[in-house]
């Protein structure tokens, strides 16, 4: 009918002598709605209304009702599709997270968040919680890797400094390593060797002077510079003051 007569009208003679209200887009909308093709049905209803003829007929109210039903059905369909896609993205992101592919997982979760914002608050919260969980897991893994890398570097530095005869600097490196891993066997043994060498090479008077120098540097706010002399003084296990000040200085740093 649309190919033969594309424009709606009232009192149109379509066959014989009879006159009808010719509303082709309205009736096509009804057919499409019956086939659950809601989006094209809405477009047909809109086009019929835009032509203006249907407004002059009693069918205008039915067009408005049907279009409202089609719009509700289309919105529900879009919501179902959005929820299904969101759930798929969430599952894929969780699997990527289990494989420690956090960057890829978080990219998918960003897409899921966009869809979840179109749905309901509980769905959005579930996506947000997964984002927070994955970011925390990623940060924990990165921090652990950084700690391991730093620990390996400190142990290597401590060993090299011992070989070079720099016992004080070696002890500082091993002490810092023990701050990262208090039970590390290499760090414990390295510190013991460094302390033994310091004790063997210094007198009580020298250690007292080292403590005084270190304390003066701490008082002056030069905390890093104070670590060396305080470590020398703290190498004597009977000399408790420098050990305590050394611990406090490291905590501040």
Residue frames as qw, qx, qy, qz and C-alpha x, y, z in Angstrom:
[[0.000, 0.886, 0.464, 0.000, 0.00, 0.00, 0.00],
 [0.312, -0.789, 0.093, 0.521, 2.82, 2.39, 0.81],
 [0.413, -0.096, 0.583, 0.694, 4.38, 1.82, -2.61],
 [0.152, 0.579, 0.666, 0.446, 1.08, 2.76, -4.29],
 [0.176, -0.851, -0.197, -0.454, 0.14, 5.58, -1.92],
 [0.563, 0.077, -0.512, 0.645, 2.86, 6.78, 0.49],
 [0.056, -0.238, 0.258, -0.935, 0.93, 9.65, 2.07],
 [0.012, -0.403, -0.848, 0.344, -1.80, 9.17, 4.72],
 [0.196, -0.154, -0.216, -0.944, -5.16, 10.87, 4.34],
 [0.358, 0.268, 0.701, -0.556, -8.80, 10.98, 5.42],
 [0.646, 0.557, 0.312, -0.419, -11.73, 9.97, 3.21],
 [0.028, 0.514, -0.714, -0.474, -9.40, 8.31, 0.74],
 [0.891, 0.272, 0.035, -0.361, -10.89, 6.15, -2.03],
 [0.303, -0.508, 0.790, 0.157, -8.70, 3.03, -2.13],
 [0.073, 0.058, 0.944, 0.316, -11.02, 0.61, -4.03],
 [0.021, -0.605, -0.773, -0.190, -14.38, 1.06, -5.59],
 [0.100, -0.736, -0.219, -0.633, -16.54, 3.87, -4.19],
 [0.667, -0.648, -0.332, 0.159, -15.72, 3.39, -0.48],
 [0.141, 0.798, -0.284, 0.512, -13.87, 6.09, 1.47],
 [0.823, -0.401, -0.310, 0.258, -11.53, 5.26, 4.37],
 [0.247, -0.921, 0.301, 0.021, -9.06, 6.96, 6.66],
 [0.864, 0.374, -0.246, 0.229, -5.81, 5.89, 5.06],
 [0.384, -0.825, 0.390, -0.144, -3.21, 5.46, 7.90],
 [0.882, 0.290, -0.369, 0.052, -0.60, 3.04, 6.49],
 [0.308, 0.488, -0.633, 0.516, 2.19, 3.78, 8.97],
 [0.555, -0.346, 0.422, -0.628, -0.15, 3.30, 11.92],
 [0.959, 0.026, 0.037, -0.280, -1.21, -0.14, 10.66],
 [0.717, 0.431, -0.486, 0.253, 2.33, -1.09, 9.81],
 [0.080, -0.524, 0.599, -0.600, 3.27, -0.14, 13.36],
 [0.805, -0.209, 0.275, -0.482, 0.57, -2.50, 14.67],
 [0.944, 0.247, -0.220, -0.023, 1.98, -5.35, 12.56],
 [0.460, 0.522, -0.554, 0.458, 5.55, -4.69, 13.69],
 [0.385, -0.465, 0.503, -0.618, 4.43, -4.48, 17.30],
 [0.934, -0.066, 0.100, -0.337, 2.74, -7.85, 16.95],
 [0.871, 0.324, -0.294, 0.222, 6.03, -9.26, 15.67],
 [0.669, -0.673, -0.033, 0.313, 7.79, -7.72, 18.71],
 [0.569, 0.278, 0.112, 0.766, 9.85, -5.47, 16.46],
 [0.218, -0.812, -0.430, 0.330, 9.36, -2.59, 18.84],
 [0.278, -0.479, 0.163, 0.816, 11.88, -0.10, 17.53],
 [0.048, 0.110, 0.610, 0.783, 10.60, -0.05, 13.91],
 [0.149, -0.664, -0.728, -0.086, 7.05, -0.06, 15.30],
 [0.249, -0.720, -0.249, 0.598, 7.82, 3.12, 17.25],
 [0.186, -0.257, 0.402, 0.859, 9.30, 4.67, 14.11],
 [0.021, -0.387, -0.758, -0.525, 6.15, 3.85, 12.15],
 [0.213, -0.765, -0.582, 0.175, 3.88, 5.32, 14.84],
 [0.268, -0.592, -0.003, 0.760, 6.04, 8.46, 14.97],
 [0.137, -0.030, 0.564, 0.814, 5.93, 8.86, 11.21],
 [0.087, -0.585, -0.750, -0.295, 2.17, 8.47, 11.15],
 [0.252, -0.788, -0.408, 0.386, 1.73, 11.06, 13.85],
 [0.281, -0.415, 0.212, 0.839, 4.16, 13.43, 12.15],
 [0.106, 0.286, 0.680, 0.667, 2.02, 13.29, 8.99],
 [0.190, 0.027, 0.248, -0.950, -0.79, 14.75, 11.09],
 [0.520, -0.153, -0.545, -0.639, -3.74, 12.89, 9.55],
 [0.514, -0.254, -0.808, 0.133, -4.15, 10.43, 12.43],
 [0.087, -0.107, -0.476, 0.869, -4.60, 13.32, 14.85],
 [0.428, 0.001, -0.136, -0.894, -7.95, 14.00, 13.19],
 [0.690, -0.102, -0.630, -0.342, -9.21, 10.48, 13.83],
 [0.764, -0.539, 0.118, -0.336, -10.32, 8.43, 16.83],
 [0.953, 0.066, -0.189, 0.228, -7.31, 6.15, 16.26],
 [0.239, 0.732, -0.377, 0.515, -4.85, 8.75, 17.55],
 [0.584, -0.591, 0.388, -0.399, -5.45, 7.68, 21.15],
 [0.989, -0.035, 0.142, 0.009, -4.79, 4.05, 20.20],
 [0.669, 0.584, -0.239, 0.392, -1.57, 5.07, 18.42],
 [0.113, -0.736, 0.437, -0.504, -0.35, 6.83, 21.56],
 [0.817, -0.386, 0.333, -0.271, -1.22, 3.80, 23.71],
 [0.968, 0.205, 0.034, 0.139, 0.47, 1.35, 21.37],
 [0.465, 0.695, -0.321, 0.445, 3.55, 3.51, 21.01],
 [0.388, -0.684, 0.440, -0.434, 3.86, 3.72, 24.80],
 [0.942, -0.171, 0.266, -0.109, 3.65, -0.07, 25.05],
 [0.841, 0.452, -0.087, 0.285, 6.27, -0.46, 22.31],
 [0.145, 0.780, -0.388, 0.469, 8.56, 2.04, 24.03],
 [0.644, -0.546, 0.429, -0.320, 8.26, 0.18, 27.33],
 [0.981, 0.066, 0.179, 0.036, 8.92, -3.14, 25.63],
 [0.647, 0.636, -0.202, 0.369, 11.93, -1.73, 23.77],
 [0.154, -0.768, 0.446, -0.434, 13.32, -0.24, 26.98],
 [0.836, -0.346, 0.381, -0.189, 12.95, -3.61, 28.70],
 [0.928, 0.325, 0.030, 0.179, 14.69, -5.35, 25.79],
 [0.374, 0.751, -0.327, 0.435, 17.58, -2.90, 25.89],
 [0.460, -0.667, 0.450, -0.376, 17.86, -3.36, 29.66],
 [0.962, -0.103, 0.250, -0.042, 17.98, -7.14, 29.26],
 [0.784, 0.516, -0.102, 0.328, 20.66, -6.84, 26.62],
 [0.060, 0.799, -0.381, 0.462, 22.64, -4.38, 28.75],
 [0.694, -0.522, 0.412, -0.277, 22.42, -6.65, 31.80],
 [0.979, 0.113, 0.145, 0.089, 23.46, -9.70, 29.79],
 [0.599, 0.649, -0.206, 0.421, 26.42, -7.87, 28.27],
 [0.229, -0.777, 0.393, -0.436, 27.37, -6.44, 31.65],
 [0.858, -0.354, 0.341, -0.150, 27.33, -9.89, 33.26],
 [0.905, 0.345, 0.011, 0.247, 29.43, -11.29, 30.42],
 [0.313, 0.760, -0.307, 0.479, 32.00, -8.50, 30.85],
 [0.519, -0.670, 0.387, -0.363, 32.04, -9.09, 34.60],
 [0.967, -0.113, 0.227, 0.020, 32.71, -12.82, 34.16],
 [0.758, 0.523, -0.091, 0.380, 35.46, -12.17, 31.62],
 [0.020, 0.808, -0.343, 0.478, 37.07, -9.58, 33.89],
 [0.738, -0.527, 0.353, -0.231, 37.02, -11.97, 36.85],
 [0.965, 0.129, 0.123, 0.191, 38.70, -14.65, 34.75],
 [0.505, 0.692, -0.193, 0.479, 41.37, -12.17, 33.61],
 [0.333, -0.778, 0.346, -0.405, 41.89, -11.18, 37.23],
 [0.916, -0.298, 0.267, -0.026, 42.49, -14.79, 38.19],
 [0.849, 0.316, 0.075, 0.416, 45.16, -14.86, 35.48],
 [0.461, -0.584, -0.025, 0.668, 46.65, -11.64, 36.95],
 [0.307, 0.335, 0.430, 0.780, 45.87, -9.72, 33.74],
 [0.092, -0.626, -0.528, 0.567, 44.57, -6.76, 35.73],
 [0.039, 0.355, -0.215, -0.909, 44.93, -4.04, 33.10],
 [0.234, -0.117, -0.761, -0.593, 42.77, -6.00, 30.66],
 [0.229, -0.486, -0.827, 0.167, 40.30, -6.89, 33.43],
 [0.072, -0.552, -0.329, 0.763, 39.92, -3.27, 34.52],
 [0.124, 0.159, -0.446, -0.872, 39.33, -2.19, 30.91],
 [0.292, -0.317, -0.832, -0.349, 36.42, -4.64, 30.68],
 [0.243, -0.545, -0.671, 0.441, 35.10, -3.51, 34.06],
 [0.011, 0.334, -0.007, -0.943, 35.07, 0.09, 32.81],
 [0.301, -0.086, -0.641, -0.700, 32.76, -1.05, 29.99],
 [0.358, -0.415, -0.835, 0.045, 30.64, -2.97, 32.49],
 [0.146, -0.415, -0.436, 0.785, 30.36, 0.15, 34.66],
 [0.189, 0.111, -0.291, -0.931, 28.92, 2.17, 31.76],
 [0.442, -0.241, -0.745, -0.438, 26.24, -0.48, 31.25],
 [0.368, -0.381, -0.760, 0.377, 25.57, -0.88, 34.97],
 [0.005, -0.223, -0.220, 0.950, 24.84, 2.85, 35.31],
 [0.407, -0.053, -0.439, -0.799, 21.88, 2.29, 32.97],
 [0.533, -0.249, -0.801, -0.108, 20.47, -0.46, 35.20],
 [0.587, -0.740, -0.247, -0.218, 20.08, -0.28, 38.98],
 [0.179, -0.838, 0.432, -0.280, 22.20, 0.79, 42.00],
 [0.829, -0.352, 0.432, -0.044, 22.81, -2.78, 43.22],
 [0.873, 0.386, 0.155, 0.253, 24.21, -3.82, 39.84],
 [0.297, 0.851, -0.225, 0.370, 26.45, -0.75, 39.76],
 [0.493, -0.719, 0.440, -0.216, 27.70, -1.50, 43.28],
 [0.939, -0.082, 0.321, 0.092, 28.61, -5.05, 42.29],
 [0.707, 0.592, -0.002, 0.386, 30.73, -3.77, 39.40],
 [0.027, -0.878, 0.291, -0.380, 32.32, -1.09, 41.59],
 [0.744, -0.537, 0.387, -0.094, 33.23, -3.67, 44.26],
 [0.924, 0.168, 0.220, 0.263, 34.87, -5.86, 41.62],
 [0.433, 0.789, -0.126, 0.419, 36.84, -2.87, 40.32],
 [0.334, -0.811, 0.373, -0.305, 38.05, -2.09, 43.84],
 [0.896, -0.284, 0.342, 0.017, 38.96, -5.72, 44.48],
 [0.843, 0.393, 0.116, 0.348, 40.95, -6.01, 41.26],
 [0.209, 0.857, -0.218, 0.417, 42.74, -2.71, 41.81],
 [0.570, -0.693, 0.392, -0.204, 43.69, -3.81, 45.33],
 [0.941, -0.044, 0.297, 0.154, 44.97, -7.16, 44.05],
 [0.654, 0.642, -0.011, 0.401, 46.99, -5.42, 41.35],
 [0.078, -0.873, 0.301, -0.376, 48.48, -2.96, 43.84],
 [0.778, -0.504, 0.367, -0.080, 49.34, -5.74, 46.26],
 [0.917, 0.196, 0.204, 0.280, 51.12, -7.69, 43.52],
 [0.442, 0.770, -0.099, 0.450, 53.01, -4.62, 42.31],
 [0.351, -0.821, 0.333, -0.302, 54.03, -3.71, 45.87],
 [0.897, -0.293, 0.326, 0.054, 55.20, -7.26, 46.52],
 [0.811, 0.432, 0.095, 0.382, 57.25, -7.25, 43.33],
 [0.161, 0.859, -0.199, 0.443, 58.77, -3.90, 44.24],
 [0.612, -0.685, 0.352, -0.179, 59.63, -5.13, 47.74],
 [0.944, -0.027, 0.260, 0.202, 61.25, -8.26, 46.32],
 [0.620, 0.643, -0.009, 0.449, 63.24, -6.22, 43.84],
 [0.122, -0.866, 0.272, -0.401, 64.34, -3.79, 46.55],
 [0.810, -0.489, 0.319, -0.060, 65.26, -6.65, 48.90],
 [0.907, 0.215, 0.153, 0.328, 67.39, -8.36, 46.25],
 [0.380, 0.782, -0.115, 0.481, 69.15, -5.07, 45.53],
 [0.399, -0.804, 0.308, -0.314, 69.89, -4.43, 49.22],
 [0.912, -0.276, 0.289, 0.087, 71.24, -7.94, 49.71],
 [0.782, 0.443, 0.073, 0.433, 73.46, -7.56, 46.68],
 [0.105, 0.859, -0.184, 0.466, 74.64, -4.13, 47.86],
 [0.645, -0.683, 0.294, -0.174, 75.36, -5.46, 51.34],
 [0.942, -0.044, 0.224, 0.247, 77.40, -8.35, 50.01],
 [0.598, 0.628, -0.002, 0.498, 79.37, -6.08, 47.69],
 [0.148, -0.874, 0.216, -0.409, 80.06, -3.58, 50.47],
 [0.823, -0.498, 0.274, 0.016, 81.35, -6.34, 52.74],
 [0.873, 0.221, 0.160, 0.405, 83.73, -7.46, 50.01],
 [0.348, 0.743, -0.046, 0.569, 84.93, -3.88, 49.65],
 [0.484, -0.084, -0.531, 0.690, 85.57, -3.66, 53.40],
 [0.201, -0.326, 0.025, -0.924, 82.81, -1.11, 53.97],
 [0.230, -0.247, -0.910, 0.239, 81.26, -2.79, 56.98],
 [0.130, 0.350, 0.428, -0.823, 79.27, 0.20, 58.19],
 [0.441, 0.269, -0.303, -0.801, 77.60, 0.77, 54.82],
 [0.386, -0.005, -0.895, -0.224, 77.01, -2.97, 54.52],
 [0.074, -0.283, -0.819, 0.493, 75.28, -3.06, 57.90],
 [0.315, 0.343, 0.137, -0.875, 72.99, -0.19, 56.85],
 [0.482, 0.182, -0.603, -0.609, 72.03, -2.12, 53.71],
 [0.345, -0.108, -0.931, 0.043, 71.37, -5.35, 55.62],
 [0.072, 0.294, 0.623, -0.721, 69.36, -3.50, 58.27],
 [0.440, 0.295, -0.109, -0.841, 67.16, -1.99, 55.57],
 [0.466, 0.082, -0.804, -0.360, 66.74, -5.44, 54.03],
 [0.195, -0.205, -0.893, 0.349, 65.61, -6.79, 57.39],
 [0.273, 0.273, 0.290, -0.876, 63.08, -3.98, 57.55],
 [0.583, 0.216, -0.409, -0.668, 61.51, -5.52, 54.44],
 [0.868, -0.045, -0.468, -0.156, 61.96, -9.15, 55.50],
 [0.419, -0.727, 0.431, -0.331, 62.83, -9.53, 59.22],
 [0.863, -0.239, 0.442, -0.044, 63.54, -13.26, 58.88],
 [0.726, 0.649, -0.226, -0.012, 65.69, -13.16, 55.78],
 [0.900, -0.309, 0.084, 0.295, 68.65, -15.47, 56.41],
 [0.645, 0.395, 0.053, 0.652, 71.05, -13.66, 54.09],
 [0.056, -0.808, 0.021, -0.586, 70.29, -10.30, 55.68],
 [0.732, -0.671, 0.061, -0.100, 70.67, -11.69, 59.24],
 [0.883, -0.118, 0.104, 0.442, 73.98, -13.31, 58.44],
 [0.463, 0.581, 0.067, 0.666, 75.21, -10.26, 56.55],
 [0.278, -0.853, 0.047, -0.439, 74.39, -7.95, 59.42],
 [0.843, -0.520, 0.082, 0.112, 76.12, -10.30, 61.90],
 [0.786, 0.148, 0.093, 0.593, 79.27, -10.33, 59.79],
 [0.201, 0.734, 0.049, 0.647, 79.16, -6.55, 59.37],
 [0.519, -0.808, 0.045, -0.276, 78.71, -6.00, 63.12],
 [0.895, -0.311, 0.081, 0.308, 81.55, -8.39, 63.97],
 [0.636, 0.357, 0.083, 0.679, 83.87, -6.51, 61.61],
 [0.075, -0.824, -0.027, -0.561, 82.81, -3.15, 63.02],
 [0.722, -0.687, 0.054, -0.067, 83.41, -4.34, 66.56],
 [0.880, -0.091, 0.097, 0.457, 86.77, -5.73, 65.60],
 [0.506, 0.427, 0.118, 0.740, 87.84, -2.45, 64.03],
 [0.141, -0.725, -0.016, -0.674, 86.59, 0.06, 66.59],
 [0.278, -0.007, -0.713, 0.644, 87.04, 0.81, 70.26],
 [0.156, -0.679, -0.681, 0.228, 84.40, 1.71, 72.82],
 [0.131, -0.584, -0.065, 0.799, 85.51, 5.31, 72.64],
 [0.007, 0.089, -0.596, -0.798, 85.13, 5.31, 68.86],
 [0.141, -0.466, -0.836, -0.254, 81.64, 3.88, 69.13],
 [0.165, -0.695, -0.484, 0.506, 80.68, 6.49, 71.70],
 [0.059, -0.429, 0.226, 0.873, 81.95, 9.19, 69.37],
 [0.060, -0.155, -0.781, -0.602, 80.00, 7.62, 66.51],
 [0.147, -0.628, -0.758, 0.100, 76.87, 7.69, 68.66],
 [0.132, -0.658, -0.202, 0.713, 77.45, 11.34, 69.54],
 [0.021, -0.228, 0.497, 0.837, 78.00, 12.21, 65.88],
 [0.100, -0.337, -0.853, -0.385, 74.91, 10.30, 64.84],
 [0.146, -0.686, -0.628, 0.337, 72.76, 11.92, 67.53],
 [0.088, -0.537, 0.042, 0.838, 73.98, 15.36, 66.48],
 [0.049, 0.020, -0.677, -0.734, 73.02, 14.62, 62.87],
 [0.142, -0.528, -0.833, -0.085, 69.57, 13.42, 63.99],
 [0.150, -0.687, -0.397, 0.590, 69.08, 16.58, 66.03],
 [0.024, -0.434, 0.296, 0.851, 70.07, 18.58, 62.96],
 [0.696, 0.468, 0.220, -0.498, 67.47, 16.76, 60.89],
 [0.398, 0.564, -0.659, -0.299, 70.05, 14.93, 58.74],
 [0.850, -0.180, 0.379, -0.318, 68.52, 11.52, 59.30],
 [0.925, 0.368, -0.094, 0.037, 70.05, 9.63, 56.38],
 [0.372, 0.680, -0.502, 0.384, 73.54, 10.90, 57.17],
 [0.462, -0.548, 0.521, -0.463, 73.05, 9.76, 60.78],
 [0.975, -0.005, -0.037, -0.220, 72.50, 6.11, 59.81],
 [0.712, 0.445, -0.466, 0.279, 76.21, 5.39, 59.25],
 [0.086, 0.462, -0.630, 0.619, 77.62, 6.52, 62.62],
 [0.692, -0.267, 0.314, -0.593, 74.61, 5.17, 64.50],
 [0.957, 0.141, -0.224, -0.122, 75.13, 1.78, 62.85],
 [0.496, 0.454, -0.599, 0.435, 78.79, 1.82, 63.94],
 [0.233, -0.391, 0.565, -0.688, 77.81, 2.56, 67.50],
 [0.821, -0.094, 0.157, -0.540, 74.92, 0.06, 67.49],
 [0.726, 0.318, -0.609, -0.036, 77.23, -2.74, 66.42],
 [0.126, 0.229, -0.800, 0.539, 78.10, -3.15, 70.09],
 [0.480, -0.446, -0.698, -0.290, 75.18, -5.15, 71.56],
 [0.441, -0.460, -0.558, 0.531, 75.89, -3.73, 75.03],
 [0.077, -0.172, -0.001, 0.982, 75.50, -0.16, 73.79],
 [0.192, 0.544, 0.815, -0.060, 71.70, 0.14, 73.82],
 [0.111, 0.712, 0.185, -0.668, 71.20, 3.89, 73.24],
 [0.117, 0.422, -0.532, -0.724, 72.44, 3.98, 69.66],
 [0.048, 0.189, 0.952, 0.236, 70.38, 0.88, 68.80],
 [0.111, 0.661, 0.656, -0.348, 67.22, 2.56, 70.05],
 [0.115, 0.703, -0.069, -0.699, 67.99, 5.83, 68.24],
 [0.023, -0.229, 0.779, 0.583, 68.84, 3.93, 65.07],
 [0.097, 0.415, 0.903, 0.057, 65.45, 2.16, 65.15],
 [0.102, 0.758, 0.415, -0.493, 63.61, 5.45, 65.75],
 [0.027, 0.571, -0.370, -0.733, 65.50, 7.14, 62.92],
 [0.046, 0.013, 0.886, 0.462, 64.64, 4.38, 60.47],
 [0.118, 0.589, 0.782, -0.166, 60.99, 4.56, 61.48],
 [0.114, 0.752, 0.104, -0.641, 60.95, 8.28, 60.68],
 [0.033, 0.404, -0.638, -0.654, 62.59, 7.66, 57.31]]
